[in-house]
Amino acid sequence: MHDMNQIIGKSNVLFITLDTLRYDVAQQELAAGRTPFLARLLPAGWEERHAPGSFTYASHCAFFAGFLPTPARPGVHERLFSLKFAGSETTGTSSYCFDTPDIVSGFADIGYRTICIGGVGFFKKQNPLSCVLPNLFQESYWQPDFGVTDPDSTRHQVEFAVELLQQKPDQKVFLFMNLSALHQPNCHYLPGSGGDSLASHAAALRYIDSQLPPLFQALNQMGDTFVIISSDHGTTYGEDGFTGHRLGHEKVWTIPYADFHMTRGSLT
């Protein structure tokens, strides 16, 4: 368990959600050596956790309230971040506790620049619902080439993030990115595919892995960074007759998660 009271205020924070990524696929690709950059970042591999929601909006509302995915094992699990409220059993001495309605405004209150680079529809800012999550941030961005239909969405999101980071390299940043590439449709990552499948889901993850290095290199040059990489929920591809998510299936609730503290200059 990280002591977040020794990290927050001193380190940048990067929170990436790999929208829709399944735990079994993440593990399979890592073990087979097909996600080499993630393997470098995560020498201990992915942790199995349970999502707080079965679709993007529900899970992210929980995340920004300090409820990250829960370890998939019995016990009381102390949280990295929490918001002050009476009776919280998972706020411990290592938790960083904000006295704000959400962790995003909490970071802003202590001087962080808060940035959201959206991906899927709940971040598009094209109607009131898709403004709720982005509007938590001081700066929020979405454009069509960040979305689910652009085969090079992650590259566009990463390049945009790097440009923003270079504008104010001396200010601490809480950077949140919702990467959309795994979300359906993902069949374009598998040439010749007739539709979305577990194989195209895995291919989308390999594509994301190939695009991440410039983002981490930019942050690594700025200073120490605490990193959270997680799915928000999984999805089904015909298991037990189910397709998609927003349903109570093991493949939806079981997701990969990792966090680590990256010290400045450690990526060489």
C-alpha positions as CSV (number, residue, x, y, z in Angstrom):
1,M,0.0,0.0,0.0
2,H,1.3,3.4,-1.0
3,D,1.3,6.2,1.6
4,M,-0.5,8.7,-0.5
5,N,0.1,11.4,2.1
6,Q,3.8,11.3,1.1
7,I,3.0,11.3,-2.6
8,I,0.2,13.8,-3.2
9,G,1.5,17.3,-3.5
10,K,4.9,16.1,-4.5
11,S,4.2,14.0,-7.6
12,N,2.1,14.3,-10.7
13,V,-0.8,11.9,-11.0
14,L,-1.7,10.1,-14.2
15,F,-5.0,8.1,-14.2
16,I,-5.7,6.1,-17.4
17,T,-8.8,4.1,-17.9
18,L,-8.5,1.5,-20.7
19,D,-12.2,1.5,-21.5
20,T,-13.8,-2.0,-21.6
21,L,-10.6,-4.0,-21.1
22,R,-11.2,-7.5,-19.8
23,Y,-8.9,-9.0,-17.1
24,D,-8.4,-12.3,-18.9
25,V,-7.4,-10.6,-22.2
26,A,-5.0,-8.2,-20.4
27,Q,-3.3,-11.1,-18.6
28,Q,-3.1,-13.2,-21.7
29,E,-1.5,-10.5,-23.8
30,L,1.0,-9.6,-21.0
31,A,2.0,-13.2,-20.4
32,A,2.5,-13.8,-24.1
33,G,4.8,-10.8,-24.4
34,R,2.5,-9.0,-26.8
35,T,2.2,-5.8,-24.7
36,P,5.9,-5.1,-24.1
37,F,5.6,-1.5,-22.9
38,L,2.9,-2.4,-20.3
39,A,5.1,-5.3,-19.2
40,R,7.9,-2.9,-18.6
41,L,5.7,-0.7,-16.5
42,L,4.1,-3.6,-14.6
43,P,6.8,-6.1,-13.7
44,A,4.4,-7.8,-11.2
45,G,1.6,-7.9,-13.9
46,W,-2.0,-6.9,-13.6
47,E,-4.0,-7.1,-10.4
48,E,-7.4,-8.7,-10.5
49,R,-10.0,-6.3,-9.3
50,H,-13.8,-5.8,-9.3
51,A,-15.3,-2.8,-11.1
52,P,-17.5,-0.4,-9.2
53,G,-19.9,-0.3,-12.1
54,S,-20.9,-2.2,-15.2
55,F,-20.6,0.6,-17.7
56,T,-18.4,3.7,-18.2
57,Y,-20.5,6.4,-16.5
58,A,-21.2,4.5,-13.3
59,S,-17.6,3.4,-12.8
60,H,-16.2,6.8,-13.4
61,C,-18.6,8.5,-11.0
62,A,-17.3,6.0,-8.4
63,F,-13.6,6.6,-9.4
64,F,-13.9,10.4,-9.0
65,A,-15.5,9.9,-5.6
66,G,-12.4,8.0,-4.6
67,F,-13.8,4.4,-5.1
68,L,-11.3,2.8,-7.4
69,P,-11.7,-0.9,-8.4
70,T,-11.8,-3.2,-5.4
71,P,-9.2,-6.0,-5.0
72,A,-10.8,-9.3,-5.9
73,R,-10.2,-10.9,-2.6
74,P,-11.9,-10.8,0.8
75,G,-11.0,-8.2,3.4
76,V,-11.2,-4.4,4.1
77,H,-9.1,-2.7,1.4
78,E,-7.8,0.7,2.3
79,R,-8.3,3.2,-0.6
80,L,-5.7,5.5,-2.2
81,F,-8.0,8.5,-2.2
82,S,-11.2,9.2,-0.2
83,L,-13.5,12.1,0.4
84,K,-14.4,13.1,4.0
85,F,-17.5,11.4,5.3
86,A,-18.4,9.8,8.6
87,G,-18.1,6.1,9.0
88,S,-15.8,5.3,6.0
89,E,-14.3,1.9,6.8
90,T,-11.9,2.0,3.9
91,T,-10.2,5.4,4.6
92,G,-7.0,4.6,6.4
93,T,-3.8,6.3,7.5
94,S,-2.3,5.9,4.1
95,S,-5.3,7.3,2.2
96,Y,-5.2,10.9,1.0
97,C,-8.5,12.4,2.1
98,F,-10.0,15.3,0.3
99,D,-12.6,17.6,1.9
100,T,-14.3,18.2,-1.5
101,P,-17.2,16.6,-3.4
102,D,-14.8,14.7,-5.7
103,I,-11.1,14.0,-6.0
104,V,-10.7,16.1,-9.2
105,S,-11.7,19.4,-7.4
106,G,-9.6,18.1,-4.5
107,F,-6.5,18.1,-6.7
108,A,-7.4,21.5,-8.0
109,D,-7.7,22.9,-4.5
110,I,-4.1,21.9,-3.7
111,G,-2.7,23.5,-6.8
112,Y,-2.8,20.7,-9.4
113,R,-3.7,21.5,-13.0
114,T,-6.6,19.0,-13.7
115,I,-6.9,17.8,-17.3
116,C,-9.4,15.3,-18.8
117,I,-8.8,13.9,-22.3
118,G,-11.9,12.0,-23.1
119,G,-12.5,9.0,-25.4
120,V,-15.9,7.3,-25.3
121,G,-19.3,9.0,-25.6
122,F,-19.6,10.0,-21.9
123,F,-16.8,12.5,-22.5
124,K,-17.9,14.0,-25.8
125,K,-19.4,17.2,-24.3
126,Q,-22.1,17.2,-26.9
127,N,-25.1,17.0,-24.6
128,P,-25.7,17.6,-20.8
129,L,-25.0,14.0,-19.9
130,S,-21.6,13.8,-21.7
131,C,-20.6,17.1,-19.9
132,V,-21.0,15.8,-16.4
133,L,-17.6,14.0,-16.1
134,P,-15.5,16.4,-18.2
135,N,-16.9,19.4,-16.3
136,L,-15.2,18.2,-13.1
137,F,-11.9,19.2,-14.6
138,Q,-10.3,22.7,-15.1
139,E,-9.5,21.6,-18.6
140,S,-11.4,19.0,-20.6
141,Y,-11.0,17.9,-24.2
142,W,-12.7,15.7,-26.7
143,Q,-12.6,15.6,-30.5
144,P,-13.7,13.0,-33.1
145,D,-10.3,11.5,-33.6
146,F,-10.2,10.6,-29.8
147,G,-13.4,8.5,-30.2
148,V,-14.2,4.9,-30.7
149,T,-14.5,5.0,-34.5
150,D,-11.0,6.4,-35.2
151,P,-8.5,3.5,-35.6
152,D,-5.7,5.8,-34.4
153,S,-7.5,7.3,-31.4
154,T,-4.8,6.5,-28.8
155,R,-2.1,8.1,-30.9
156,H,-4.2,11.2,-31.2
157,Q,-5.0,11.3,-27.5
158,V,-1.3,10.8,-26.5
159,E,0.0,13.4,-28.9
160,F,-2.6,15.9,-27.6
161,A,-1.7,15.1,-23.9
162,V,2.0,15.6,-24.6
163,E,1.4,19.0,-26.1
164,L,-0.6,20.0,-23.1
165,L,2.0,18.8,-20.6
166,Q,4.7,20.8,-22.5
167,Q,2.7,24.0,-22.0
168,K,3.2,24.1,-18.2
169,P,6.0,21.6,-17.3
170,D,6.5,23.2,-13.9
171,Q,3.0,22.8,-12.6
172,K,1.9,19.6,-10.9
173,V,-0.8,17.9,-13.0
174,F,-3.6,15.4,-12.4
175,L,-4.0,14.0,-15.9
176,F,-7.0,11.7,-16.6
177,M,-7.3,9.9,-19.9
178,N,-10.1,7.6,-21.0
179,L,-8.6,5.6,-23.9
180,S,-11.4,4.5,-26.3
181,A,-9.7,2.1,-28.6
182,L,-10.8,-1.1,-26.9
183,H,-14.5,-0.1,-26.9
184,Q,-16.6,-1.5,-29.7
185,P,-16.1,-1.2,-32.6
186,N,-12.6,-2.7,-32.3
187,C,-12.7,-5.0,-35.3
188,H,-10.6,-2.5,-37.3
189,Y,-7.5,-3.6,-35.3
190,L,-7.7,-7.1,-36.8
191,P,-7.4,-7.1,-40.6
192,G,-10.0,-9.3,-42.2
193,S,-12.1,-9.5,-39.1
194,G,-15.8,-9.8,-39.7
195,G,-16.8,-8.2,-36.5
196,D,-15.7,-7.5,-32.9
197,S,-14.4,-10.5,-31.0
198,L,-12.0,-11.4,-28.2
199,A,-9.2,-11.5,-30.9
200,S,-9.9,-7.9,-32.0
201,H,-10.2,-6.8,-28.3
202,A,-6.7,-8.2,-27.8
203,A,-5.5,-6.5,-31.0
204,A,-6.8,-3.2,-29.7
205,L,-4.8,-3.6,-26.5
206,R,-1.7,-4.3,-28.5
207,Y,-2.3,-1.1,-30.4
208,I,-2.7,0.9,-27.2
209,D,0.5,-0.6,-25.8
210,S,2.4,0.6,-28.9
211,Q,1.2,4.2,-28.5
212,L,1.9,4.8,-24.8
213,P,5.6,5.5,-24.6
214,P,5.6,9.2,-25.6
215,L,3.1,10.0,-22.8
216,F,5.2,8.3,-20.1
217,Q,8.4,9.8,-21.4
218,A,6.9,13.3,-21.2
219,L,5.7,12.8,-17.6
220,N,9.0,11.2,-16.7
221,Q,10.8,14.4,-17.7
222,M,8.5,16.6,-15.6
223,G,9.1,14.8,-12.3
224,D,7.9,12.0,-10.2
225,T,4.5,10.6,-11.2
226,F,2.0,8.4,-9.5
227,V,0.3,6.2,-12.1
228,I,-3.0,4.4,-12.1
229,I,-3.9,2.2,-15.1
230,S,-7.2,0.4,-14.9
231,S,-10.2,-0.8,-16.9
232,D,-13.6,0.6,-15.9
233,H,-15.5,-2.6,-16.8
234,G,-15.1,-5.6,-19.0
235,T,-17.4,-6.7,-21.8
236,T,-18.9,-10.0,-23.1
237,Y,-18.4,-11.6,-26.6
238,G,-21.1,-14.2,-26.4
239,E,-20.3,-15.8,-23.1
240,D,-23.5,-17.4,-21.7
241,G,-25.4,-15.8,-24.5
242,F,-24.4,-12.2,-23.5
243,T,-22.9,-9.6,-25.7
244,G,-21.7,-6.2,-24.5
245,H,-21.7,-4.8,-20.9
246,R,-24.0,-3.0,-18.5
247,L,-25.0,-6.4,-17.2
248,G,-24.0,-8.5,-14.2
249,H,-21.5,-11.0,-15.7
250,E,-18.1,-12.1,-14.4
251,K,-16.4,-10.9,-17.6
252,V,-17.9,-7.4,-17.0
253,W,-17.1,-7.1,-13.3
254,T,-13.6,-8.6,-13.3
255,I,-11.0,-6.1,-14.6
256,P,-7.3,-5.4,-14.6
257,Y,-5.7,-2.8,-12.4
258,A,-2.2,-1.5,-11.6
259,D,-0.7,1.5,-9.8
260,F,2.9,2.5,-9.2
261,H,5.1,5.4,-8.4
262,M,7.4,6.4,-11.3
263,T,10.4,8.5,-10.3
264,R,11.8,11.2,-12.5
265,G,14.3,9.9,-15.1
266,S,13.5,6.2,-14.5
267,L,12.4,5.6,-18.1
268,T,15.6,5.7,-20.1
